[in-house]
Amino acid sequence: MSQGGHSVKRLGTLCSAASLLMLGVGMLIAPRTASAQDASAQLAKDWALRVGTYIYQSQTTRTQNGEVGFSGSVERTVYRGNSYDVLVGIGYNGWDNVYSVPIMVSAIAHKANFRYGAGVGYAFNKKIDGLASNSTALSLIAGYQFGRSQKPLSLDARYYFIGGSSNELDGLSITIGGEF
């Protein structure tokens, strides 16, 4: 690819990332209109922190980077319904030189204490060959919520599909999380 074509591709990637970021910020502030004091109080609510392990699908990635990596994310609930929630978040899956940083919008349905859903977003990655890549990210979510308290703990299994990585960044994230 010529230098000019590479620059246009990178500009398109940058515009896509900026658009997704603006969408996420808009979703954070759009559900409620309030005064400046109320807005900062509202922004401080409905956050969740998740930490756990990440297991790469690719045997090549596991051999080169280790069997298990770190998985973590910070999410904010932007819509809380009777049967489902919508969340916006950023995460990290990987270890050392091979990783993915997905920015996701997820819908999670809940029935009794079970959680299930899917997410879509954009990921900033570093692959086995050391090259950076940016691509779409999809996730499938299945989990269990412990109790029905105001700030419950939950255990989630999330499978991430990272585009443009020849499956080397795809994998299973097993995390425990709580709201704060």
URFEN-V204168 format. One record per helix or strand. SS is the DSSP state (A for helix, B for strand). FROM is the first residue (numbers start at 1). TO is the last residue. Records with the same first field share a line. If there is no record, write none. Layout:
SS->FROM-TO ; FROM-TO
This chain:
A->3-30 ; 36-43 ; 59-65
B->47-56 ; 69-80 ; 84-95 ; 98-111 ; 114-126 ; 132-146 ; 153-162 ; 171-179
